[in-house]
């Protein structure tokens, strides 16, 4: 029974580590969505309004 609990704990830990690390594989640098001429951020401070 102790082997079974250890095995289940190991499998659950490996599953959690795999799921957490799977989100780290995005390629390229972050860029805002949408066409380049419609992007308003980042803006200078203070705003020019």
Order of alpha helices (4+ residues) and beta strands (2+ residues): alpha
